[in-house]
Amino acid sequence: MIDFLLNGQPRRCEASPDTSVLELLRDTLGQTGTKEGCASGDCGACTVAIGAPDADGKTRYHAANACITPAHQLQGRALVTVEGLARGETLHPAQAAMVEHHGSQCGFCTPGIVMSLFTLHESQRRGGGERPAPLTPERLEAALGGNLCRCTGYRPIRDAALAMGDCPEARPEWLDLAVDAAAPATEATPEAAFIQPTTLEALIAERRAHPEAPIVAGGTDLWLEVTQRLARFPRVVDVTRVAELAALEETTIADGRAGWWIGGAVTYARLEPLLAEHYPAFAHLLHRLGSAQVRNRGTLGGNIANASPIGDTPPVLLALGARLWLAGPGDGEEIAERELPLDDFFLDYKKTALNQDREGEVIRAIFLPRPEPERHLKVWKLSKRREDDISAVLGAFAWRLEDGVLRDVRLAFGGMAAIPKRAAAAEAALEGQAPSEAAFAAARAALAEDFQPMSDVRGSADYRRFSAANLLERLRLVVTADGQDTTATSAREVMLDAYAH
C-alpha cells in the first residue's frame, strides 16, 4: 500500500514492488496526461514532479521520469502531474506560456515539457519572492536537456520558458502542503514487498534475510530491467531513506587526508554544489551526465555499484584517489564494515569487491578527498550527444607540476576496458617527467599496454584508441599552458571543448 498526495489530494494505492509511477498513474489512477515515450528515461514525455521535504521542512519539487521511478518511493511524498497545475480555470505560468508562444504541435511531448518548466519555475521562486528570479540560459538548457520534441522545435519552447515570469502567478495553494519526511512504507508481506528501511541496521538485516533482493536508489538503471527486459521483482530493497546512506559529512580519514564521506544514496543533484565549489571539472561532467530528471534521482553509489565500464563518475573518482566504505552482514546480528581504495573495487566486467566474501554488502559511503594545493583535475567525455548520452570514451586526469616535472599523475578512463581503469603504464611514462612532447608521446604509446578496447555501437576499438591518445595530447596542451599564458589556455580550452562536444 502506498500513501501519498496526488495533485494535493491524499491517495492510497496497492501496487506490486516493480510498479513504476507511470504505471500507477495511467493503469491504476486513470491519469493519462503523463505519456510513455521511450520507457527508459531518455525522452522526458513521462516527466512528473515529486515533492519531498528539504532541510527546513518545506516541500521542494524535482523533475523525475515516471517510467523508471518506483511507485512505492511516493510513500509520504507529493506527486504533481500536468492535470494538477492549473488553479481553477487559470493556467499555471508554465502552461500559459506554452500556449502563448505556440510551444506545442502534436502535443505528445508537451505534458513532460510543461512539468520540466514547472519544476524550473518552482526552483526560480525559492528566493521567497512572489516573482521568479531571472532565468539564465544555462539553467534553461539544464532543465530541458531531458525532454525531446520532434515536431515543435525548441525555439518556441525556449521562448515560453523565458516568458513564464511574465505570466499571472496562478499557483495552486496545495503545492505548499507539508509531506512526511519519515513516512515508512507499509509492512511487507512474505510474498511480495517493497522494503524501505530508514537505518543502516535495518538495511543490513534485510540484506541478511534476502540477499537476492535487488537494491534500488534512483532506479535510473535497475528499472530498465523492468521496462526493457520485462523483469519482475517480487521483493525490492529501497535505500533512499537510510539515514547513513543519505549523509554528506566533512571528515579526515586514517591516512590524514581531509575530504568528505558521501553517502551511497546521495544524488548527483545534491552533490553538484559541493563539486562546483571544489572540483569544477567534475561538476561540469555532471551537466553531461543524463538529464536533470536523471541527476535528481541517480546516485553516486549506484553509479559505482553498477560497475559499468562506461559509467561517468568512476574514472573521475579513480583519478582523485577515492575510497569506499562498505557495510554488510557480520557475525550474528553485527554489521561488518570495511574500507578499500576504489582502485581495488572493480574486478572484471560487472564484477566488484561487493559480495565476494560478504554476501549482502552495500556501499555505505564514498570518500572524496579535498583538493590539494597545486593539484589539477581535467575531465573530458566523448559521446554522440552533448547531454543525456552514454560515453564512448571518458578520460579523467589528475596531476601536480612541481619544479617543472609531473608528480602524482593519475590517468583513468571509461569505455576502454571491461571496467573503469587507470592507465598504469601511461602514468609511469609521465611520472617525474617534464611535460614535453616526447614524454606524452611515450604515454600515448603506453596506452596500448594499458588497454585493448572493444568495438560496439558507441565506437570501434580503433576509434577508442585514437580518442584516448588524443585526450592525452589535449592534456599536454593544458599542462604546458598552465602558469604561462592564461589567455592561450582559455583559447585552447574553448577550441578543444568545441571539438569534444
Salt bridges, closest charged atoms under 4 A:
ASP3 OD1 - ARG12 NE 2.70
ASP54 OD2 - ARG60 NE 2.92
GLU122 OE2 - ARG171 NE 2.62
GLU141 OE2 - ARG386 NH1 3.92
ASP159 OD1 - ARG158 NH1 3.85
GLU169 OE1 - HIS121 NE2 3.14
GLU169 OE2 - ARG125 NE 3.10
GLU173 OE2 - ARG87 NH1 3.92
ASP176 OD1 - ARG171 NH2 3.06
GLU206 OE2 - ARG235 NH1 3.29
GLU212 OE2 - HIS210 ND1 3.50
GLU225 OE2 - ARG229 NH1 3.52
GLU250 OE2 - ARG370 NH2 2.28
ASP255 OD2 - ARG257 NE 3.01
GLU272 OE2 - HIS287 NE2 2.69
GLU277 OE2 - HIS278 NE2 3.72
ASP312 OD2 - LYS381 NZ 2.89
GLU333 OE1 - ARG208 NH1 3.89
GLU337 OE2 - ARG364 NH1 2.64
GLU339 OE1 - ARG323 NE 3.35
ASP343 OD1 - ARG410 NH2 3.28
ASP343 OD2 - ARG422 NH1 2.77
GLU361 OE2 - ARG338 NE 2.84
GLU361 OE2 - ARG358 NE 3.96
ASP389 OD1 - ARG385 NH2 3.96
GLU402 OE1 - ARG400 NH1 2.57
ASP408 OD2 - ARG400 NH2 2.80
GLU427 OE1 - ARG422 NH2 2.76
ASP456 OD2 - ARG458 NH2 3.04
ASP456 OD1 - ARG464 NH2 3.07
ASP462 OD1 - ARG465 NH2 2.43
GLU473 OE1 - ARG444 NH1 2.97
GLU473 OE2 - ARG476 NH2 2.64
GLU493 OE1 - LYS378 NZ 3.12
ASP497 OD1 - ARG474 NH2 2.68
